[in-house]
């Protein structure tokens, strides 16, 4: 097994980025000792999309969202996430 090298000290993020672009992290980190990390407060990046819906469908979604006291966009996201999860588990 090769010896783990000491990670250099970087003056800037750009310097660190350039270093890691040219070096293999396995020379500097013993990945066999790595542990899984949970970051429950980390929000996933989002991307804005444009979605055309029939007005009647959008009105129905808004009514359902109002019954649940939530924004209609959040309800659409929840429904999509639930459907995708069910589809992947099927």
N, C-alpha and C positions, 0 to 999 in steps of 0.2 A: 504494500500500500504506500502511495506517495505521501510525502509530508505536506500538510496544509501550510500555505504561505500566508504571511501577514498581509492584511488588506492595507494598502497605502492610505495616507490621509490626503483628502482632496480639498483644494481651496475654493472650488466652485462646483456647482451642480454640473455645469458643462464639462468640466475637467473629469468628473466622475463618470458621466455618460460616455465620454470618449474612451475612457479606460475600459469600461465594461463592454463596449462595442468590439474591442480588440482582444479581450481576455476571457477565458473560460472560468465561470464562477466555481466550478468543481475543484479548481486549484486553490481556492481561497475559502471554501465553505465545505464542511463535512455534511453533505446532504443526508447521510444515513441517520444523523442525529436531529434532523429537522422535525418539527412538530407542526401539526395543523393548527391554524389560528382562525378564530371566529371574530368577525368584525360586524356585529349586529347594527351598529349605528352608521355604517358606511352606506351611503345612498348610491345605487347604481346610476351610471350615466344614462341620460335619456336623450332621445332624438325626436324632434318635432316632425310630425308627418301631416299631410293633408288627406283627409278621408271624406269622400262624397257619399252622403247617405240620403235616402228619400226623406223628405220633411216629416212624413207621418211616422217613420221609424225613429227619427231623432226626437220627435215630440213624445213618443212612447217611452223612450229611454230617459228623457228628462223627467217624466212623471214617475217612473220607477226610482230614479235617483232621488227625487224629492221625497218619496215615501221613506227612503232610507236616510234622509238628511245628509246627503253627500253630493259633491259635484258630479255632473253627468260624465265628465271625462274620466273621473276616478272609477266610476261604476263600469264604464266600458273597459278600462284597463283590468279591473278585477275579473270581469267576465272572460276577457281574452286569456288572461293568465290561467284561470281555472280550466277553461276549455283545452288549452295547450297542455296543461299538466295531465288532464284526464286522457288526452289523445296519446301522450307519450307513455303513459302507464298501461295503456290498453294492449 
